[in-house]
Protein backbone atom coordinates (compact mmCIF):
# COMPACT_ATOMS: atom_id res chain seq x y z
CA UNK A 1 0.00 0.00 0.00
CA UNK A 2 2.75 2.40 1.03
CA UNK A 3 4.92 1.53 -2.01
CA UNK A 4 1.92 1.83 -4.25
CA UNK A 5 1.08 5.32 -3.11
CA UNK A 6 4.69 6.43 -3.50
CA UNK A 7 4.91 5.14 -7.07
CA UNK A 8 1.57 6.72 -7.88
CA UNK A 9 2.89 10.01 -6.51
CA UNK A 10 6.01 9.78 -8.68
CA UNK A 11 4.05 8.94 -11.84
CA UNK A 12 1.70 11.83 -11.19
CA UNK A 13 4.52 14.30 -10.73
CA UNK A 14 6.50 13.12 -13.76
CA UNK A 15 3.37 13.46 -15.89
CA UNK A 16 2.82 16.97 -14.56
CA UNK A 17 6.42 17.88 -15.28
CA UNK A 18 6.24 16.65 -18.89
CA UNK A 19 3.07 18.65 -19.49
CA UNK A 20 4.62 21.71 -17.94
CA UNK A 21 7.82 21.48 -19.99
CA UNK A 22 5.79 21.02 -23.17
CA UNK A 23 3.62 24.04 -22.43
CA UNK A 24 6.57 26.23 -21.47
CA UNK A 25 8.59 25.32 -24.57
CA UNK A 26 5.58 25.91 -26.84
CA UNK A 27 4.90 29.29 -25.30
CA UNK A 28 8.53 30.41 -25.35
CA UNK A 29 8.92 29.25 -28.93
CA UNK A 30 5.80 31.14 -29.99
CA UNK A 31 6.96 34.29 -28.24
CA UNK A 32 10.43 34.18 -29.77
CA UNK A 33 9.24 33.42 -33.28
CA UNK A 34 7.05 36.50 -33.22
CA UNK A 35 9.72 38.73 -31.72
CA UNK A 36 10.98 41.55 -33.99
CA UNK A 37 14.58 40.33 -33.77
CA UNK A 38 15.80 38.80 -37.01
CA UNK A 39 18.01 35.88 -36.01
CA UNK A 40 20.20 36.18 -39.11
CA UNK A 41 20.84 39.83 -38.46
CA UNK A 42 21.55 39.15 -34.80
CA UNK A 43 23.96 36.40 -35.90
CA UNK A 44 25.84 38.44 -38.42
CA UNK A 45 25.83 41.56 -36.32
CA UNK A 46 28.00 44.48 -37.38
CA UNK A 47 29.24 42.68 -40.52
CA UNK A 48 25.80 43.14 -42.06
CA UNK A 49 27.02 45.31 -44.92
CA UNK A 50 29.64 42.74 -45.96
CA UNK A 51 27.12 39.92 -46.24
CA UNK A 52 25.21 39.70 -49.49
CA UNK A 53 21.48 38.97 -49.58
CA UNK A 54 22.27 35.55 -51.15
CA UNK A 55 24.50 34.65 -48.23
CA UNK A 56 21.80 35.71 -45.82
CA UNK A 57 19.26 33.59 -47.66
CA UNK A 58 21.68 30.68 -47.41
CA UNK A 59 21.99 31.08 -43.67
CA UNK A 60 18.22 31.28 -43.32
CA UNK A 61 17.91 28.14 -45.49
CA UNK A 62 20.56 26.34 -43.45
CA UNK A 63 18.79 27.17 -40.18
CA UNK A 64 15.43 26.15 -41.63
CA UNK A 65 13.93 29.59 -41.10
CA UNK A 66 11.84 29.22 -44.25
CA UNK A 67 9.95 26.23 -42.98
CA UNK A 68 6.65 26.69 -41.18
CA UNK A 69 6.72 27.51 -37.47
CA UNK A 70 5.24 24.14 -36.63
CA UNK A 71 7.93 22.28 -38.53
CA UNK A 72 10.61 24.37 -36.90
CA UNK A 73 9.24 23.58 -33.47
CA UNK A 74 8.90 19.88 -34.20
CA UNK A 75 12.44 19.75 -35.58
CA UNK A 76 13.75 21.43 -32.44
CA UNK A 77 11.68 19.16 -30.22
CA UNK A 78 12.89 15.98 -31.93
CA UNK A 79 16.54 16.84 -31.60
CA UNK A 80 16.04 18.12 -28.05
CA UNK A 81 14.61 14.75 -27.06
CA UNK A 82 17.61 13.04 -28.66
CA UNK A 83 19.82 15.16 -26.40
CA UNK A 84 20.95 17.55 -29.11
CA UNK A 85 20.11 20.94 -27.71
CA UNK A 86 21.60 22.77 -30.65
CA UNK A 87 24.39 25.29 -30.88
CA UNK A 88 24.23 28.66 -29.23
CA UNK A 89 24.32 31.40 -31.84
CA UNK A 90 26.11 33.89 -29.58
CA UNK A 91 28.66 31.62 -27.96
CA UNK A 92 29.13 29.32 -30.98
CA UNK A 93 29.32 26.30 -28.65
CA UNK A 94 26.77 23.59 -27.88
CA UNK A 95 23.92 24.90 -25.72
CA UNK A 96 24.43 22.10 -23.20
CA UNK A 97 28.04 23.21 -22.60
CA UNK A 98 27.07 26.86 -22.14
CA UNK A 99 24.30 25.95 -19.72
CA UNK A 100 26.51 23.55 -17.76
CA UNK A 101 29.19 26.16 -17.28
CA UNK A 102 26.80 29.02 -16.51
CA UNK A 103 24.64 26.93 -14.26
CA UNK A 104 27.60 26.12 -12.05
CA UNK A 105 28.35 29.73 -11.23
CA UNK A 106 24.66 30.53 -10.88
CA UNK A 107 24.10 27.56 -8.62
CA UNK A 108 26.83 28.76 -6.29
CA UNK A 109 25.30 32.23 -6.22
CA UNK A 110 21.70 31.10 -5.80
CA UNK A 111 22.55 28.32 -3.36
CA UNK A 112 24.53 30.54 -1.03
CA UNK A 113 21.98 33.34 -1.04
CA UNK A 114 19.07 30.93 -0.73
CA UNK A 115 20.58 29.28 2.33
CA UNK A 116 21.50 32.61 3.93
CA UNK A 117 18.06 34.08 3.28
CA UNK A 118 16.37 31.02 4.76
CA UNK A 119 18.46 30.77 7.90
CA UNK A 120 18.61 34.49 8.64
CA UNK A 121 14.96 35.04 7.75
CA UNK A 122 13.78 32.17 9.93
CA UNK A 123 15.70 33.32 12.97
CA UNK A 124 14.74 36.95 12.52
CA UNK A 125 11.11 35.82 12.35
CA UNK A 126 11.49 33.71 15.50
CA UNK A 127 13.16 36.53 17.43
CA UNK A 128 10.52 39.04 16.34
CA UNK A 129 7.68 36.64 17.18
CA UNK A 130 9.08 35.74 20.60
CA UNK A 131 9.53 39.43 21.43
CA UNK A 132 6.25 40.48 19.89
CA UNK A 133 5.40 44.14 20.45
CA UNK A 134 8.84 45.15 21.70
CA UNK A 135 11.12 47.61 19.92
CA UNK A 136 13.20 44.67 18.66
CA UNK A 137 10.14 43.21 16.96
CA UNK A 138 9.27 46.59 15.47
CA UNK A 139 12.80 47.08 14.19
CA UNK A 140 12.85 43.68 12.54
CA UNK A 141 9.45 44.28 10.99
CA UNK A 142 10.39 47.73 9.71
CA UNK A 143 13.56 46.27 8.25
CA UNK A 144 11.62 43.51 6.52
CA UNK A 145 8.99 45.83 5.10
CA UNK A 146 11.73 48.07 3.77
CA UNK A 147 13.51 45.11 2.17
CA UNK A 148 10.30 43.68 0.75
CA UNK A 149 9.79 46.90 -1.18
CA UNK A 150 13.39 47.18 -2.33
CA UNK A 151 14.14 46.06 -5.90
CA UNK A 152 17.08 43.65 -6.05
CA UNK A 153 18.90 45.53 -8.77
CA UNK A 154 18.75 48.81 -6.85
CA UNK A 155 20.08 47.20 -3.70
CA UNK A 156 22.81 45.62 -5.83
CA UNK A 157 23.80 49.02 -7.18
CA UNK A 158 23.90 50.45 -3.65
CA UNK A 159 26.11 47.65 -2.35
CA UNK A 160 28.32 47.94 -5.38
CA UNK A 161 28.77 51.67 -4.83
CA UNK A 162 29.45 51.27 -1.15
CA UNK A 163 31.69 48.21 -0.96
CA UNK A 164 33.37 48.16 -4.35
CA UNK A 165 33.64 51.76 -5.41
CA UNK A 166 34.00 53.67 -2.13
CA UNK A 167 35.52 51.10 0.18
CA UNK A 168 37.14 48.95 -2.50
CA UNK A 169 36.70 45.76 -0.46
CA UNK A 170 35.17 43.73 -3.24
CA UNK A 171 35.61 43.55 -7.01
CA UNK A 172 33.22 45.54 -9.15
CA UNK A 173 32.06 42.59 -11.22
CA UNK A 174 32.67 39.23 -12.89
CA UNK A 175 33.16 35.91 -11.12
CA UNK A 176 36.95 35.77 -11.44
CA UNK A 177 39.67 38.43 -11.75
CA UNK A 178 39.92 39.69 -15.34
CA UNK A 179 42.78 38.41 -17.47
CA UNK A 180 43.62 35.40 -15.34
CA UNK A 181 43.57 31.80 -16.43
CA UNK A 182 40.68 29.87 -14.98
CA UNK A 183 42.99 27.27 -13.41
CA UNK A 184 44.95 29.95 -11.52
CA UNK A 185 41.89 31.46 -9.81
CA UNK A 186 41.85 30.65 -6.10
CA UNK A 187 38.77 29.77 -4.11
CA UNK A 188 39.17 32.94 -2.07
CA UNK A 189 39.04 35.00 -5.25
CA UNK A 190 35.89 33.21 -6.35
CA UNK A 191 34.26 33.81 -2.98
CA UNK A 192 35.22 37.48 -3.08
CA UNK A 193 33.48 37.81 -6.41
CA UNK A 194 30.49 35.84 -5.20
CA UNK A 195 30.02 37.84 -2.01
CA UNK A 196 28.21 40.98 -3.17
CA UNK A 197 25.75 39.37 -5.60
CA UNK A 198 24.93 36.68 -3.01
CA UNK A 199 24.46 39.32 -0.32
CA UNK A 200 22.10 41.28 -2.56
CA UNK A 201 20.00 38.23 -3.34
CA UNK A 202 19.85 36.96 0.24
CA UNK A 203 19.02 40.33 1.80
CA UNK A 204 15.98 40.61 -0.44
CA UNK A 205 14.94 37.00 0.24
CA UNK A 206 15.07 37.42 4.03
CA UNK A 207 11.99 39.64 4.31
CA UNK A 208 9.45 37.13 3.07
CA UNK A 209 10.58 34.26 5.26
CA UNK A 210 11.03 36.45 8.33
CA UNK A 211 7.60 38.09 8.13
CA UNK A 212 5.73 34.85 7.53
CA UNK A 213 7.62 33.04 10.27
CA UNK A 214 6.93 35.86 12.71
CA UNK A 215 3.23 35.84 11.83
CA UNK A 216 2.97 32.09 12.29
CA UNK A 217 4.84 32.17 15.60
CA UNK A 218 2.59 34.93 16.95
CA UNK A 219 -0.44 32.90 15.90
CA UNK A 220 0.91 29.75 17.52
CA UNK A 221 1.96 31.47 20.75
CA UNK A 222 -1.64 32.59 21.05
CA UNK A 223 -3.05 29.12 20.41
CA UNK A 224 -4.81 26.78 22.79
CA UNK A 225 -2.07 24.20 22.76
CA UNK A 226 0.64 26.68 23.74
CA UNK A 227 -1.54 27.93 26.60
CA UNK A 228 -1.95 24.34 27.70
CA UNK A 229 1.76 23.62 27.32
CA UNK A 230 2.44 26.60 29.58
CA UNK A 231 -0.10 25.28 32.06
CA UNK A 232 1.88 22.04 31.98
CA UNK A 233 4.87 24.04 33.15
CA UNK A 234 6.76 24.36 29.89
CA UNK A 235 8.26 27.73 29.15
CA UNK A 236 10.92 29.68 27.31
CA UNK A 237 13.20 27.93 24.85
CA UNK A 238 12.02 24.45 25.80
CA UNK A 239 8.46 25.44 24.97
CA UNK A 240 9.59 26.90 21.65
CA UNK A 241 11.69 23.85 20.86
CA UNK A 242 9.05 21.25 21.72
CA UNK A 243 5.90 22.89 20.42
CA UNK A 244 6.90 25.95 18.43
CA UNK A 245 9.55 25.03 15.90
CA UNK A 246 7.81 22.22 14.03
CA UNK A 247 4.63 24.23 13.71
CA UNK A 248 6.40 27.45 12.90
CA UNK A 249 8.69 25.98 10.26
CA UNK A 250 5.78 25.02 7.99
CA UNK A 251 5.27 28.38 6.25
CA UNK A 252 9.02 29.00 6.06
CA UNK A 253 9.62 25.64 4.39
CA UNK A 254 6.85 25.92 1.84
CA UNK A 255 7.61 29.54 1.08
CA UNK A 256 11.31 29.11 0.80
CA UNK A 257 11.30 26.08 -1.44
CA UNK A 258 8.58 27.60 -3.57
CA UNK A 259 10.72 30.73 -3.91
CA UNK A 260 13.15 29.03 -6.30
CA UNK A 261 11.44 31.01 -9.05
CA UNK A 262 11.97 34.32 -7.28
CA UNK A 263 15.59 33.47 -6.52
CA UNK A 264 16.09 32.72 -10.20
CA UNK A 265 14.42 35.97 -11.22
CA UNK A 266 16.49 37.85 -8.67
CA UNK A 267 19.64 36.18 -9.96
CA UNK A 268 18.91 37.45 -13.48
CA UNK A 269 18.91 41.02 -12.19
CA UNK A 270 21.79 40.64 -9.75
CA UNK A 271 23.98 38.96 -12.36
CA UNK A 272 23.21 41.80 -14.73
CA UNK A 273 24.25 44.41 -12.17
CA UNK A 274 27.43 42.62 -11.13
CA UNK A 275 28.27 41.33 -14.64
CA UNK A 276 28.36 37.93 -13.00
CA UNK A 277 28.60 35.33 -15.76
CA UNK A 278 25.74 33.11 -14.67
CA UNK A 279 22.66 31.68 -16.23
CA UNK A 280 20.72 34.87 -15.59
CA UNK A 281 23.11 36.93 -17.62
CA UNK A 282 23.13 34.32 -20.39
CA UNK A 283 19.36 34.30 -20.65
CA UNK A 284 19.27 38.08 -21.09
CA UNK A 285 21.90 37.91 -23.83
CA UNK A 286 20.13 35.00 -25.51
CA UNK A 287 16.87 36.93 -25.51
CA UNK A 288 18.39 40.12 -26.89
CA UNK A 289 20.48 38.27 -29.46
CA UNK A 290 17.68 36.08 -30.76
CA UNK A 291 19.60 32.96 -29.66
CA UNK A 292 16.62 30.60 -29.75
CA UNK A 293 18.35 27.31 -28.88
CA UNK A 294 20.11 28.79 -25.86
CA UNK A 295 17.05 30.67 -24.70
CA UNK A 296 14.83 27.59 -24.92
CA UNK A 297 17.45 25.49 -23.18
CA UNK A 298 17.72 27.90 -20.26
CA UNK A 299 13.97 28.38 -20.03
CA UNK A 300 13.40 24.64 -19.81
CA UNK A 301 16.17 24.19 -17.27
CA UNK A 302 14.80 26.96 -15.06
CA UNK A 303 11.32 25.46 -15.35
CA UNK A 304 12.70 22.17 -14.12
CA UNK A 305 14.53 24.01 -11.34
CA UNK A 306 11.41 25.79 -10.09
CA UNK A 307 9.36 22.61 -10.42
CA UNK A 308 11.83 20.72 -8.26
CA UNK A 309 11.69 23.49 -5.67
CA UNK A 310 7.92 23.26 -5.43
CA UNK A 311 8.06 19.48 -5.28
CA UNK A 312 10.58 19.60 -2.44
CA UNK A 313 8.33 22.03 -0.57
CA UNK A 314 5.48 19.57 -1.03
CA UNK A 315 7.56 16.64 0.18
CA UNK A 316 9.01 18.42 3.19
CA UNK A 317 5.57 19.58 4.23
CA UNK A 318 4.54 15.95 4.38
CA UNK A 319 7.62 15.04 6.39
CA UNK A 320 7.00 17.77 8.97
CA UNK A 321 3.23 17.70 9.22
CA UNK A 322 1.68 14.28 9.86
CA UNK A 323 -1.72 15.67 8.89
CA UNK A 324 -0.52 16.11 5.32
CA UNK A 325 1.21 12.73 5.27
CA UNK A 326 -1.46 10.55 6.78
CA UNK A 327 -4.47 12.53 5.67
CA UNK A 328 -3.83 11.56 2.07
CA UNK A 329 -3.94 7.81 2.58
CA UNK A 330 -6.71 7.75 5.15
CA UNK B 1 -17.30 7.41 46.11
CA UNK B 2 -19.46 8.92 48.80
CA UNK B 3 -17.58 7.25 51.64
CA UNK B 4 -14.44 8.94 50.39
CA UNK B 5 -16.02 12.33 50.49
CA UNK B 6 -16.91 11.71 54.08
CA UNK B 7 -13.31 10.85 54.89
CA UNK B 8 -12.16 14.23 53.83
CA UNK B 9 -15.11 16.39 54.69
CA UNK B 10 -16.65 15.09 57.86
CA UNK B 11 -19.19 17.72 58.65
CA UNK B 12 -20.52 20.82 57.03
CA UNK B 13 -18.67 23.89 58.13
CA UNK B 14 -15.56 22.08 59.15
CA UNK B 15 -13.90 22.74 55.85
CA UNK B 16 -14.12 26.43 56.56
CA UNK B 17 -12.50 26.11 59.96
CA UNK B 18 -9.36 28.15 60.46
CA UNK B 19 -7.40 25.32 62.01
CA UNK B 20 -6.11 23.31 59.08
CA UNK B 21 -4.43 24.82 56.05
CA UNK B 22 -6.51 24.39 52.92
CA UNK B 23 -4.79 23.16 49.76
CA UNK B 24 -5.91 26.16 47.79
CA UNK B 25 -7.51 29.39 48.82
CA UNK B 26 -8.58 32.50 46.95
CA UNK B 27 -9.34 35.65 48.91
CA UNK B 28 -10.91 38.77 47.48
CA UNK B 29 -9.53 38.09 44.03
CA UNK B 30 -10.13 40.78 41.46
CA UNK B 31 -9.13 40.92 37.84
CA UNK B 32 -9.36 43.75 35.39
CA UNK B 33 -7.93 44.51 32.00
CA UNK B 34 -6.19 47.78 31.30
CA UNK B 35 -7.21 49.37 28.05
CA UNK B 36 -5.57 52.36 26.49
CA UNK B 37 -8.04 54.64 24.85
CA UNK B 38 -7.67 57.84 22.90
CA UNK B 39 -5.25 60.41 24.30
CA UNK B 40 -3.53 57.64 26.26
CA UNK B 41 -6.25 57.60 28.88
CA UNK B 42 -6.30 54.37 30.78
CA UNK B 43 -9.48 52.51 31.41
CA UNK B 44 -9.69 49.38 33.54
CA UNK B 45 -12.40 46.92 32.65
CA UNK B 46 -13.23 44.88 35.70
CA UNK B 47 -14.00 41.23 35.04
CA UNK B 48 -13.70 39.58 38.45
CA UNK B 49 -14.40 41.62 41.58
CA UNK B 50 -14.87 39.60 44.71
CA UNK B 51 -13.82 36.04 44.31
CA UNK B 52 -13.49 33.83 47.35
CA UNK B 53 -12.90 30.13 47.22
CA UNK B 54 -11.36 27.32 49.21
CA UNK B 55 -10.44 23.89 47.88
CA UNK B 56 -9.20 21.06 50.08
CA UNK B 57 -7.32 17.97 49.01
CA UNK B 58 -9.62 15.32 47.58
CA UNK B 59 -12.46 17.79 47.26
CA UNK B 60 -14.32 18.79 44.13
CA UNK B 61 -15.42 22.40 44.11
CA UNK B 62 -17.56 23.35 41.18
CA UNK B 63 -17.56 26.94 40.02
CA UNK B 64 -20.88 27.48 38.36
CA UNK B 65 -21.87 30.53 36.41
CA UNK B 66 -23.40 31.57 33.12
CA UNK B 67 -21.04 32.44 30.29
CA UNK B 68 -19.65 35.91 30.75
CA UNK B 69 -19.53 35.62 34.52
CA UNK B 70 -15.74 35.67 34.37
CA UNK B 71 -15.29 32.10 35.49
CA UNK B 72 -13.21 30.99 32.56
CA UNK B 73 -10.70 33.78 33.22
CA UNK B 74 -10.32 32.38 36.70
CA UNK B 75 -8.38 29.37 35.43
CA UNK B 76 -6.00 31.65 33.56
CA UNK B 77 -5.64 33.90 36.59
CA UNK B 78 -4.80 31.01 38.90
CA UNK B 79 -2.29 29.54 36.46
CA UNK B 80 -0.74 32.90 35.66
CA UNK B 81 -1.62 32.71 31.98
CA UNK B 82 -3.20 36.13 31.70
CA UNK B 83 -2.25 38.64 29.03
CA UNK B 84 0.12 41.42 30.03
CA UNK B 85 -2.57 44.08 30.44
CA UNK B 86 -4.32 42.10 33.19
CA UNK B 87 -4.31 43.59 36.67
CA UNK B 88 -4.76 41.04 39.44
CA UNK B 89 -5.79 41.94 42.98
CA UNK B 90 -6.46 39.98 46.16
CA UNK B 91 -4.53 36.90 47.22
CA UNK B 92 -4.16 33.31 46.14
CA UNK B 93 -2.72 30.79 48.59
CA UNK B 94 -1.40 27.38 47.73
CA UNK B 95 -0.78 25.08 50.69
CA UNK B 96 -0.99 28.09 52.95
CA UNK B 97 1.62 30.16 51.18
CA UNK B 98 0.98 33.12 48.92
CA UNK B 99 1.21 32.14 45.28
CA UNK B 100 3.69 34.63 43.88
CA UNK B 101 4.47 34.70 40.14
CA UNK B 102 7.86 33.09 40.86
CA UNK B 103 6.34 30.32 42.92
CA UNK B 104 3.62 29.81 40.34
CA UNK B 105 6.31 29.45 37.71
CA UNK B 106 7.78 26.54 39.67
CA UNK B 107 4.48 24.91 40.58
CA UNK B 108 2.82 25.04 37.18
CA UNK B 109 2.66 21.54 35.73
CA UNK B 110 4.13 20.05 38.90
CA UNK B 111 1.72 20.97 41.67
CA UNK B 112 -1.08 22.46 39.58
CA UNK B 113 -2.37 21.33 36.23
CA UNK B 114 -5.12 22.26 33.82
CA UNK B 115 -7.71 20.15 32.06
CA UNK B 116 -8.47 22.45 29.15
CA UNK B 117 -11.83 23.09 27.59
CA UNK B 118 -10.98 22.24 24.03
CA UNK B 119 -9.25 19.29 22.42
CA UNK B 120 -7.43 21.95 20.40
CA UNK B 121 -5.14 22.14 23.41
CA UNK B 122 -3.19 19.14 22.15
CA UNK B 123 -0.15 19.93 20.02
CA UNK B 124 -1.23 18.96 16.48
CA UNK B 125 2.27 17.80 15.51
CA UNK B 126 3.09 15.57 18.46
CA UNK B 127 1.90 12.00 19.11
CA UNK B 128 -0.44 11.83 22.09
CA UNK B 129 1.73 9.56 24.26
CA UNK B 130 4.59 12.06 24.16
CA UNK B 131 2.26 14.85 25.24
CA UNK B 132 1.22 12.80 28.27
CA UNK B 133 4.80 11.80 29.07
CA UNK B 134 5.83 15.46 29.16
CA UNK B 135 4.35 15.91 32.64
CA UNK B 136 5.66 12.64 34.11
CA UNK B 137 8.64 13.15 36.38
CA UNK B 138 9.49 9.55 37.20
CA UNK B 139 12.11 7.44 35.44
CA UNK B 140 9.97 5.19 33.30
CA UNK B 141 7.68 7.68 31.65
CA UNK B 142 6.39 5.18 29.14
CA UNK B 143 5.27 2.68 31.75
CA UNK B 144 3.40 5.34 33.72
CA UNK B 145 1.74 6.66 30.57
CA UNK B 146 0.70 3.15 29.45
CA UNK B 147 -0.72 2.46 32.87
CA UNK B 148 -2.82 5.63 32.75
CA UNK B 149 -4.00 4.95 29.22
CA UNK B 150 -5.29 1.60 30.43
CA UNK B 151 -7.00 3.32 33.35
CA UNK B 152 -8.93 5.80 31.19
CA UNK B 153 -9.74 3.21 28.57
CA UNK B 154 -7.42 4.33 25.79
CA UNK B 155 -5.95 1.61 23.56
CA UNK B 156 -2.14 1.61 23.73
CA UNK B 157 -1.94 2.20 19.96
CA UNK B 158 -3.56 5.60 20.51
CA UNK B 159 -0.26 6.75 21.97
CA UNK B 160 1.35 6.78 18.53
CA UNK B 161 -1.50 8.72 16.97
CA UNK B 162 -1.53 12.43 16.33
CA UNK B 163 -4.42 14.51 17.70
CA UNK B 164 -6.09 14.74 14.29
CA UNK B 165 -6.30 10.96 14.19
CA UNK B 166 -8.05 10.73 17.55
CA UNK B 167 -11.81 10.95 17.99
CA UNK B 168 -13.20 13.69 20.22
CA UNK B 169 -13.75 11.19 23.01
CA UNK B 170 -10.24 9.80 22.76
CA UNK B 171 -8.76 13.31 22.79
CA UNK B 172 -10.66 14.05 26.01
CA UNK B 173 -9.24 10.90 27.54
CA UNK B 174 -5.77 12.06 26.55
CA UNK B 175 -6.44 15.40 28.26
CA UNK B 176 -7.59 13.60 31.41
CA UNK B 177 -4.52 11.33 31.19
CA UNK B 178 -2.26 14.36 31.28
CA UNK B 179 -3.84 15.50 34.55
CA UNK B 180 -3.56 11.97 35.95
CA UNK B 181 0.04 11.56 34.84
CA UNK B 182 1.08 14.71 36.63
CA UNK B 183 1.79 14.83 40.33
CA UNK B 184 -0.37 17.94 40.61
CA UNK B 185 -2.27 18.37 43.87
CA UNK B 186 -4.62 20.92 42.35
CA UNK B 187 -6.37 20.22 39.06
CA UNK B 188 -8.26 23.00 37.31
CA UNK B 189 -10.84 21.66 34.91
CA UNK B 190 -11.80 24.62 32.74
CA UNK B 191 -15.20 23.88 31.21
CA UNK B 192 -14.21 20.31 30.31
CA UNK B 193 -17.70 19.34 29.19
CA UNK B 194 -18.80 21.77 26.49
CA UNK B 195 -21.54 20.39 24.28
CA UNK B 196 -20.87 16.76 25.12
CA UNK B 197 -23.51 14.07 24.80
CA UNK B 198 -24.66 12.31 27.95
CA UNK B 199 -22.24 9.38 27.63
CA UNK B 200 -19.19 11.56 26.99
CA UNK B 201 -20.23 13.89 29.78
CA UNK B 202 -20.46 11.03 32.27
CA UNK B 203 -17.02 9.87 31.20
CA UNK B 204 -15.46 13.28 31.87
CA UNK B 205 -17.22 13.44 35.24
CA UNK B 206 -15.81 9.99 36.06
CA UNK B 207 -12.31 11.27 35.25
CA UNK B 208 -12.78 14.20 37.62
CA UNK B 209 -14.06 11.90 40.35
CA UNK B 210 -11.10 9.59 39.83
CA UNK B 211 -8.67 12.50 40.14
CA UNK B 212 -10.33 13.62 43.38
CA UNK B 213 -10.16 10.04 44.66
CA UNK B 214 -6.39 10.21 44.20
CA UNK B 215 -6.45 12.98 46.78
CA UNK B 216 -6.23 15.95 44.48
CA UNK B 217 -8.18 19.15 44.94
CA UNK B 218 -10.41 19.72 41.93
CA UNK B 219 -11.57 23.08 40.64
CA UNK B 220 -14.38 22.22 38.24
CA UNK B 221 -15.36 25.28 36.24
CA UNK B 222 -18.64 24.78 34.42
CA UNK B 223 -21.90 26.38 33.37
CA UNK B 224 -23.69 23.04 33.68
CA UNK B 225 -25.15 23.06 37.17
CA UNK B 226 -26.62 19.56 36.90
CA UNK B 227 -23.22 18.16 35.96
CA UNK B 228 -21.67 20.03 38.87
CA UNK B 229 -24.24 18.65 41.31
CA UNK B 230 -23.50 15.08 40.24
CA UNK B 231 -19.90 15.09 41.42
CA UNK B 232 -19.06 18.20 43.40
CA UNK B 233 -18.75 18.47 47.15
CA UNK B 234 -19.24 22.17 47.11
CA UNK B 235 -20.67 24.62 44.61
CA UNK B 236 -19.41 28.15 44.20
CA UNK B 237 -21.92 30.24 42.28
CA UNK B 238 -20.38 32.96 40.20
CA UNK B 239 -22.31 36.00 39.02
CA UNK B 240 -20.97 39.15 37.35
CA UNK B 241 -17.44 38.52 38.54
CA UNK B 242 -18.36 37.75 42.13
CA UNK B 243 -18.77 34.65 44.23
CA UNK B 244 -22.32 35.14 45.42
CA UNK B 245 -22.77 31.83 47.19
CA UNK B 246 -20.77 28.88 48.43
CA UNK B 247 -23.23 26.06 48.93
CA UNK B 248 -22.99 22.40 49.77
CA UNK B 249 -24.37 19.94 47.27
CA UNK B 250 -27.00 18.83 49.78
CA UNK B 251 -28.49 22.33 49.75
CA UNK B 252 -29.69 21.80 46.21
CA UNK B 253 -32.91 19.92 46.83
CA UNK B 254 -36.64 20.35 46.63
CA UNK B 255 -37.60 23.84 45.61
CA UNK B 256 -34.26 25.28 46.69
CA UNK B 257 -35.36 26.30 50.18
CA UNK B 258 -31.91 25.62 51.63
CA UNK B 259 -30.17 27.81 49.09
CA UNK B 260 -29.11 31.18 50.36
CA UNK B 261 -28.91 33.53 47.40
CA UNK B 262 -31.91 34.47 45.24
CA UNK B 263 -29.81 33.96 42.09
CA UNK B 264 -28.82 30.43 43.12
CA UNK B 265 -32.46 29.65 43.83
CA UNK B 266 -33.51 31.03 40.46
CA UNK B 267 -30.76 29.01 38.77
CA UNK B 268 -31.89 25.85 40.53
CA UNK B 269 -35.55 26.42 39.73
CA UNK B 270 -34.79 27.10 36.07
CA UNK B 271 -33.59 23.53 35.55
CA UNK B 272 -35.91 21.36 33.44
CA UNK B 273 -36.20 18.71 36.16
CA UNK B 274 -37.36 21.39 38.60
CA UNK B 275 -39.79 24.20 37.86
CA UNK B 276 -38.23 25.09 34.51
CA UNK B 277 -38.93 28.79 35.04
CA UNK B 278 -36.31 31.09 33.55
CA UNK B 279 -35.04 34.17 35.31
CA UNK B 280 -35.94 37.39 33.50
CA UNK B 281 -33.19 39.70 32.28
CA UNK B 282 -29.54 38.90 31.71
CA UNK B 283 -26.25 39.09 33.51
CA UNK B 284 -24.47 42.46 33.22
CA UNK B 285 -21.42 42.41 30.96
CA UNK B 286 -17.92 43.08 32.27
CA UNK B 287 -17.25 46.79 32.75
CA UNK B 288 -20.94 47.62 33.15
CA UNK B 289 -21.60 46.14 36.54
CA UNK B 290 -24.31 48.06 38.42
CA UNK B 291 -23.60 49.79 41.69
CA UNK B 292 -24.33 47.90 44.86
CA UNK B 293 -25.21 44.22 44.59
CA UNK B 294 -24.62 43.06 41.02
CA UNK B 295 -27.82 41.04 41.08
CA UNK B 296 -30.18 43.77 42.34
CA UNK B 297 -31.69 44.75 38.95
CA UNK B 298 -33.03 41.19 38.58
CA UNK B 299 -33.62 40.40 42.23
CA UNK B 300 -37.15 39.97 43.64
CA UNK B 301 -35.89 40.91 47.13
CA UNK B 302 -33.92 44.02 46.18
CA UNK B 303 -34.21 47.11 48.35
CA UNK B 304 -32.55 50.51 48.35
CA UNK B 305 -29.67 49.11 50.39
CA UNK B 306 -28.89 46.60 47.62
CA UNK B 307 -28.55 49.43 45.11
CA UNK B 308 -26.04 51.29 47.25
CA UNK B 309 -23.80 48.72 48.86
CA UNK B 310 -22.08 45.53 47.79
CA UNK B 311 -22.94 42.91 50.40
CA UNK B 312 -20.04 41.12 52.12
CA UNK B 313 -19.70 37.38 51.91
CA UNK B 314 -21.06 36.01 55.19
CA UNK B 315 -21.60 32.61 56.68
CA UNK B 316 -25.17 31.37 56.73
CA UNK B 317 -26.19 27.87 57.83
CA UNK B 318 -23.00 26.06 56.84
CA UNK B 319 -22.45 27.95 53.61
CA UNK B 320 -21.48 31.43 52.53
CA UNK B 321 -23.59 34.04 50.77
CA UNK B 322 -23.23 37.56 49.45
CA UNK B 323 -26.72 38.90 50.19
CA UNK B 324 -28.21 41.15 52.87
CA UNK B 325 -31.42 39.15 53.09
CA UNK B 326 -30.27 35.54 53.18
Interface residues (C-beta under 8 A of the other chain):
Chain A: X223 X224 X225 X227 X228 X229 X230 X231 X232 X233 X234 X235 X242 X243 X246 X247 X320 X321 X322 X323 X326 X327 X330
Chain B: X76 X79 X81 X105 X108 X109 X110 X113 X114 X116 X118 X120 X121 X122 X123 X124 X125 X126 X134 X135 X162 X164 X165 X178 X182
